[in-house]
Amino acid sequence: MQMEQRPFISPERLATITNTLACWLPGTADETAVAGWKAADWEAAAWVVYWQNALPWLVERIQQTGIALPEPVYSQLLQLDADSRARTRLMLDGCIVLLQAFEQAGIEAIPFKGAALAPLYYADPLLRPLADLDILIHKKDVQAVRHIVKQQGYYYYSRSAEDEVYLRGERKNNIWAPDNVHPVELHFTLREEYAGIGYNLAAEMWAHSEKRPFWNNYAARVPQTATLLHHVCAHATSDWLIQRGRLMQLDDIRRLAQQMTAEDWETLVTAVPAYGARFVYPALAFAHKYTALAAPESVLTHLRRQCPPALLGWVDATTLAEASESNPLDRSGIGFDLAQRLALSRADEARFWLRSFFPRRWNLSKRYPRLVATPFWPLCYVLLNGDRVWHLAKKKLS
């Protein structure tokens, strides 16, 4: 199997396989859902979990159910599973080294997303793949942190208005190889952005975090469960809206919900402002659609009532296959639909148009890394919008 290439099956069949995995992996569908799959189906399934961060989850379910897979698909899955597990171990070990160095320098830091989920919410931490490490720091400590990460062998890669990214190692063809490049994203804010509308959770995470056992007998400051779920949902909603939803996110949300107490749910509801429900509810709704989500119906109802009707219609009608890389449709122009689904007011729509055509400077860095660092960086807007016009024209002509 060549993971760099899309499976050689019809888009409709790939969609069916993706949506079946979304039900079968969490156990809401039994093994009969996949019992009739042919070799090409399993190859497609392997491609889906590879890019949706769910390789170990698939291998675990195969072994639990005793389903026989054709060769060489099963052997390759086992190798990729071993690679992913070894990578997670190395990434968590590396996280501890960084956290210890920050602590010795008197710098506060909070690992979150996968870096917190794997050791704290997965009974087997190695079941949770780690593509990178996400660590929250104070903006005042950015300069000191830069020095520390470079001492640990990381080199600068990119920056945005929210974070700086450093890498260690070299890129490999297998993204889950233990020695594939190790990225660390140093966040000095936690601003999720949706069609120009921002939702910042940094202050909440600093206020609702605590020191607890983390990994290999090391105690770290980590987000409390309700706060971590809040951010995981906000980030997952952003991904699903831009057609990058992942199976892994269903499992993350499911596992967090299982450990939420009644008090935690009350904390979450209190923390989500009325305008923020549209960023949190979709992720919970998708997890509820595919898993036995341990979320009180009253919480889901409360958040749903605060969402725009257009967004609710999209959530109810959309599948994982449509909101993920399994969807072969070009993502060009997707922002126009986002604005219509998310806007609560004319002011929201105005912010969308402003940020859509004129993103904040450093949010252009991944697309134009060299130009954005020069005095001529406004030219990025010409290139960005010219490219959009070109893609939209091609889309209409095709």
C-alpha positions as CSV (number, residue, x, y, z in Angstrom):
1,M,0.0,0.0,0.0
2,Q,1.2,3.5,-0.9
3,M,-0.2,5.8,1.7
4,E,0.7,8.9,-0.3
5,Q,-1.8,7.9,-2.9
6,R,-5.6,7.9,-2.5
7,P,-7.1,4.4,-2.7
8,F,-8.0,3.1,-6.2
9,I,-11.7,2.8,-5.4
10,S,-14.7,4.9,-6.1
11,P,-15.3,8.0,-3.9
12,E,-18.6,6.5,-2.9
13,R,-17.0,3.3,-1.7
14,L,-14.3,5.3,0.2
15,A,-17.0,7.3,1.9
16,T,-18.8,4.2,3.0
17,I,-15.6,2.7,4.4
18,T,-14.8,5.9,6.3
19,N,-18.3,6.2,7.8
20,T,-18.3,2.4,8.7
21,L,-15.0,2.8,10.5
22,A,-16.5,5.8,12.4
23,C,-19.1,3.4,13.8
24,W,-17.1,0.2,14.0
25,L,-14.0,1.5,15.8
26,P,-15.9,2.8,18.8
27,G,-18.1,-0.3,18.9
28,T,-21.4,1.1,17.9
29,A,-21.4,-1.3,15.0
30,D,-20.3,-5.0,15.4
31,E,-18.0,-7.0,13.2
32,T,-20.7,-7.8,10.6
33,A,-20.2,-4.2,9.4
34,V,-16.7,-5.1,8.1
35,A,-17.0,-8.9,7.7
36,G,-17.6,-8.7,3.9
37,W,-14.8,-6.4,3.1
38,K,-12.4,-7.4,0.3
39,A,-8.6,-6.7,0.2
40,A,-9.2,-3.4,-1.6
41,D,-11.6,-2.3,1.2
42,W,-9.1,-3.1,3.9
43,E,-6.4,-1.2,1.9
44,A,-8.7,1.8,1.8
45,A,-9.4,1.4,5.5
46,A,-5.7,1.4,6.2
47,W,-5.3,4.6,4.2
48,V,-8.1,6.3,6.1
49,V,-6.7,5.5,9.6
50,Y,-3.2,6.4,8.5
51,W,-4.2,9.9,7.7
52,Q,-6.9,10.2,10.4
53,N,-4.5,9.3,13.2
54,A,-6.3,6.0,14.1
55,L,-3.9,3.2,13.2
56,P,-3.5,1.7,16.6
57,W,-7.2,1.9,17.2
58,L,-7.9,-0.1,14.0
59,V,-5.3,-2.8,15.0
60,E,-6.8,-3.0,18.5
61,R,-10.3,-3.6,17.1
62,I,-9.1,-6.2,14.6
63,Q,-7.4,-8.1,17.4
64,Q,-10.4,-7.7,19.7
65,T,-12.8,-9.1,17.2
66,G,-10.5,-11.7,15.7
67,I,-11.3,-10.6,12.1
68,A,-9.0,-12.2,9.5
69,L,-7.4,-9.6,7.2
70,P,-5.8,-10.4,3.9
71,E,-2.0,-10.2,3.5
72,P,0.0,-8.1,3.0
73,V,-2.5,-5.6,4.5
74,Y,-2.4,-7.0,8.0
75,S,1.4,-7.2,8.2
76,Q,1.7,-3.6,7.1
77,L,-0.9,-2.5,9.6
78,L,1.0,-4.3,12.4
79,Q,4.3,-2.6,11.4
80,L,2.7,0.8,11.2
81,D,1.1,0.2,14.6
82,A,4.4,-0.7,16.1
83,D,5.9,2.5,14.5
84,S,3.2,4.7,15.9
85,R,3.5,3.3,19.4
86,A,7.2,3.7,19.4
87,R,6.8,7.3,18.1
88,T,4.3,8.2,20.9
89,R,6.7,6.9,23.5
90,L,9.6,9.0,22.1
91,M,7.4,12.1,21.8
92,L,6.2,11.8,25.4
93,D,9.8,11.3,26.6
94,G,10.8,14.3,24.6
95,C,7.9,16.3,26.1
96,I,9.2,15.6,29.6
97,V,12.7,16.7,28.7
98,L,11.3,20.0,27.5
99,L,8.9,20.5,30.5
100,Q,11.8,19.8,32.9
101,A,14.0,22.3,31.1
102,F,11.2,24.9,31.3
103,E,10.6,24.2,34.9
104,Q,14.3,24.6,35.8
105,A,14.3,28.0,34.0
106,G,11.2,29.1,36.0
107,I,8.9,29.0,32.9
108,E,5.3,27.8,33.3
109,A,4.1,25.4,30.6
110,I,1.0,23.3,29.9
111,P,1.1,20.3,27.5
112,F,-2.4,19.9,25.9
113,K,-4.2,18.1,23.1
114,G,-2.5,14.8,22.3
115,A,0.4,15.4,24.7
116,A,-2.1,15.5,27.6
117,L,-4.6,13.0,26.2
118,A,-2.3,10.1,25.6
119,P,-0.8,9.7,29.1
120,L,-3.9,10.8,31.1
121,Y,-7.0,9.6,29.2
122,Y,-5.9,6.5,27.4
123,A,-5.4,3.4,29.5
124,D,-2.7,2.4,27.0
125,P,-1.0,5.8,26.2
126,L,0.6,4.3,23.1
127,L,-2.8,3.8,21.6
128,R,-2.9,7.6,20.9
129,P,-0.8,8.6,18.0
130,L,1.3,11.8,18.4
131,A,2.1,13.7,15.3
132,D,3.5,16.7,17.3
133,L,3.6,18.2,20.8
134,D,1.5,21.1,21.8
135,I,2.7,23.2,24.7
136,L,1.1,26.4,26.1
137,I,3.5,29.1,27.4
138,H,3.2,32.7,28.4
139,K,4.0,35.2,25.7
140,K,6.6,36.9,27.9
141,D,8.6,33.6,28.0
142,V,8.8,33.2,24.2
143,Q,12.4,34.4,23.9
144,A,13.6,32.2,26.8
145,V,11.8,29.2,25.4
146,R,13.3,29.7,22.0
147,H,16.7,29.3,23.6
148,I,15.8,26.2,25.5
149,V,14.3,24.3,22.6
150,K,17.3,25.1,20.4
151,Q,19.5,23.7,23.2
152,Q,17.5,20.5,23.0
153,G,18.2,20.1,19.3
154,Y,15.1,21.7,17.8
155,Y,15.3,24.2,14.9
156,Y,12.9,26.9,13.9
157,Y,10.3,26.0,11.3
158,S,7.5,28.6,11.3
159,R,5.4,31.0,13.3
160,S,1.8,32.3,13.2
161,A,-0.1,34.8,15.2
162,E,-0.7,32.1,17.8
163,D,2.4,29.9,18.0
164,E,6.0,29.1,16.9
165,V,6.9,25.7,15.5
166,Y,10.2,24.0,16.0
167,L,11.4,20.7,14.5
168,R,13.9,18.0,15.5
169,G,15.1,15.3,13.1
170,E,14.4,14.8,9.4
171,R,11.2,14.0,7.5
172,K,10.5,10.4,6.5
173,N,8.0,9.0,4.0
174,N,6.2,7.2,6.9
175,I,4.7,10.0,9.0
176,W,4.3,7.6,12.0
177,A,7.9,6.4,11.9
178,P,9.5,6.9,15.3
179,D,12.4,8.9,13.8
180,N,10.2,11.0,11.5
181,V,10.6,14.7,12.3
182,H,9.4,15.6,15.8
183,P,7.5,19.0,15.8
184,V,6.8,21.0,18.9
185,E,4.2,23.8,18.7
186,L,4.8,26.5,21.3
187,H,1.5,28.3,21.8
188,F,1.4,31.7,23.4
189,T,-2.3,31.9,22.9
190,L,-5.0,29.4,22.1
191,R,-7.1,31.1,19.5
192,E,-9.1,28.9,17.2
193,E,-10.3,30.8,14.2
194,Y,-13.3,30.0,12.1
195,A,-13.9,32.1,9.0
196,G,-12.2,35.1,10.7
197,I,-14.2,34.7,13.9
198,G,-11.8,33.9,16.8
199,Y,-12.3,31.9,20.0
200,N,-9.5,32.2,22.6
201,L,-9.2,29.7,25.4
202,A,-5.7,30.5,26.7
203,A,-6.9,32.3,29.8
204,E,-9.3,29.5,30.7
205,M,-6.5,26.9,30.4
206,W,-4.2,28.8,32.6
207,A,-6.9,29.3,35.2
208,H,-8.1,25.7,35.1
209,S,-5.0,23.6,35.1
210,E,-3.2,21.7,37.9
211,K,-0.1,19.7,38.5
212,R,-0.6,15.9,38.5
213,P,1.2,12.7,37.5
214,F,1.9,12.9,33.8
215,W,4.3,10.4,32.2
216,N,7.1,8.2,33.6
217,N,6.6,9.4,37.2
218,Y,6.9,13.0,36.2
219,A,4.3,15.5,37.4
220,A,3.3,18.3,35.0
221,R,0.8,21.1,35.0
222,V,-2.1,19.9,32.8
223,P,-5.6,21.2,31.9
224,Q,-8.5,20.0,34.0
225,T,-10.8,17.6,32.2
226,A,-13.6,20.1,31.4
227,T,-11.1,22.6,30.1
228,L,-9.3,20.1,28.0
229,L,-12.6,18.8,26.5
230,H,-13.6,22.4,25.8
231,H,-10.4,23.0,23.8
232,V,-10.5,19.6,22.1
233,C,-14.0,20.3,20.9
234,A,-13.2,23.8,19.7
235,H,-10.2,22.5,17.7
236,A,-12.1,19.5,16.3
237,T,-15.0,21.7,15.2
238,S,-12.5,23.9,13.3
239,D,-11.1,20.8,11.6
240,W,-14.5,19.3,10.6
241,L,-15.6,22.6,9.2
242,I,-12.6,22.8,6.9
243,Q,-12.9,19.2,5.7
244,R,-10.1,17.8,8.0
245,G,-12.1,15.8,10.5
246,R,-10.4,12.7,11.9
247,L,-11.4,9.4,13.5
248,M,-8.9,10.2,16.3
249,Q,-11.0,13.2,17.4
250,L,-14.0,10.9,18.0
251,D,-12.0,8.8,20.3
252,D,-10.4,11.7,22.1
253,I,-13.8,13.3,22.8
254,R,-15.4,9.9,23.8
255,R,-12.6,9.2,26.3
256,L,-12.7,12.7,27.8
257,A,-16.5,12.5,28.2
258,Q,-16.2,9.2,30.0
259,Q,-14.2,10.8,32.7
260,M,-16.4,13.9,33.1
261,T,-18.3,14.2,36.3
262,A,-21.6,16.1,36.7
263,E,-19.6,18.9,38.2
264,D,-17.2,18.9,35.2
265,W,-20.2,19.1,32.8
266,E,-21.5,22.1,34.8
267,T,-18.1,23.7,34.5
268,L,-18.0,23.2,30.8
269,V,-21.5,24.7,30.3
270,T,-20.6,27.7,32.4
271,A,-17.3,28.2,30.5
272,V,-18.9,28.2,27.1
273,P,-20.4,31.6,26.4
274,A,-23.5,31.8,24.2
275,Y,-21.5,32.9,21.2
276,G,-19.0,30.0,21.7
277,A,-21.6,27.2,21.6
278,R,-21.2,27.1,17.8
279,F,-17.5,26.2,18.2
280,V,-18.1,23.4,20.8
281,Y,-21.4,21.8,20.0
282,P,-20.5,20.4,16.5
283,A,-17.6,18.3,17.8
284,L,-19.8,16.9,20.5
285,A,-22.6,16.2,18.1
286,F,-20.3,14.4,15.7
287,A,-18.9,12.3,18.5
288,H,-22.5,11.6,19.7
289,K,-23.4,10.6,16.1
290,Y,-20.8,7.9,16.0
291,T,-20.0,6.8,19.5
292,A,-21.8,6.0,22.8
293,L,-21.0,9.5,24.0
294,A,-21.3,9.8,27.8
295,A,-22.7,13.4,27.6
296,P,-25.8,14.5,29.4
297,E,-28.6,15.2,26.9
298,S,-29.3,18.4,28.8
299,V,-25.8,19.7,28.0
300,L,-26.2,18.8,24.3
301,T,-29.6,20.4,24.1
302,H,-28.4,23.6,25.9
303,L,-25.4,24.1,23.5
304,R,-27.5,23.2,20.4
305,R,-30.1,25.9,21.2
306,Q,-27.4,28.5,21.0
307,C,-26.1,27.5,17.5
308,P,-27.2,29.1,14.2
309,P,-29.8,27.1,12.3
310,A,-27.6,26.8,9.2
311,L,-24.8,25.3,11.3
312,L,-27.2,22.8,12.9
313,G,-28.5,21.7,9.5
314,W,-24.9,21.1,8.3
315,V,-24.0,19.1,11.5
316,D,-27.1,16.9,11.2
317,A,-26.6,16.2,7.5
318,T,-22.8,15.8,7.3
319,T,-20.8,12.6,7.7
320,L,-17.2,12.1,8.6
321,A,-16.5,11.1,5.0
322,E,-17.8,14.5,3.8
323,A,-15.9,16.4,6.5
324,S,-12.5,14.7,6.2
325,E,-9.7,14.0,3.8
326,S,-11.8,11.1,2.4
327,N,-13.8,13.8,0.6
328,P,-12.1,14.3,-2.8
329,L,-13.8,17.7,-3.5
330,D,-11.5,20.7,-3.7
331,R,-11.5,22.8,-0.6
332,S,-11.2,26.0,-2.5
333,G,-13.9,28.5,-1.6
334,I,-14.9,26.5,1.5
335,G,-14.7,29.7,3.6
336,F,-17.7,31.2,2.0
337,D,-19.9,28.3,3.3
338,L,-18.3,28.6,6.7
339,A,-19.4,32.2,7.1
340,Q,-22.9,31.3,6.2
341,R,-23.0,28.5,8.8
342,L,-21.3,30.3,11.6
343,A,-22.4,33.9,11.5
344,L,-24.7,35.2,14.2
345,S,-24.7,38.7,13.0
346,R,-23.7,41.1,10.3
347,A,-20.6,42.0,12.4
348,D,-19.6,38.3,12.2
349,E,-20.0,38.4,8.4
350,A,-17.9,41.6,8.2
351,R,-15.2,40.0,10.3
352,F,-15.3,37.0,8.0
353,W,-14.8,39.0,4.8
354,L,-12.0,41.0,6.4
355,R,-10.0,38.0,7.6
356,S,-10.8,35.9,4.6
357,F,-9.2,38.3,2.2
358,F,-6.7,39.8,4.7
359,P,-5.5,37.2,7.2
360,R,-3.3,38.3,10.0
361,R,0.3,38.6,8.9
362,W,1.9,35.6,10.6
363,N,-1.0,33.3,9.7
364,L,0.3,33.6,6.2
365,S,3.7,32.2,7.2
366,K,3.0,28.5,6.3
367,R,2.0,29.5,2.8
368,Y,4.6,32.2,2.2
369,P,7.3,31.6,4.8
370,R,10.0,33.8,3.2
371,L,7.9,36.6,1.9
372,V,6.0,37.1,5.1
373,A,9.2,37.8,7.0
374,T,10.2,40.7,4.7
375,P,9.0,44.3,4.5
376,F,7.1,43.3,1.4
377,W,4.8,40.9,3.2
378,P,1.6,42.7,2.1
379,L,2.3,41.1,-1.4
380,C,1.1,37.9,0.3
381,Y,-2.4,39.2,0.0
382,V,-2.1,39.7,-3.8
383,L,-0.8,36.1,-4.2
384,L,-3.4,34.6,-1.8
385,N,-6.4,36.3,-3.4
386,G,-5.1,35.8,-6.9
387,D,-4.7,32.1,-6.2
388,R,-8.3,32.0,-4.9
389,V,-9.7,33.6,-8.0
390,W,-7.8,31.2,-10.2
391,H,-9.0,28.1,-8.3
392,L,-12.6,29.4,-8.2
393,A,-12.5,30.1,-11.9
394,K,-11.2,26.6,-12.6
395,K,-13.9,25.1,-10.4
396,K,-16.7,26.9,-12.3
397,L,-15.3,25.9,-15.7
398,S,-14.8,22.2,-14.8
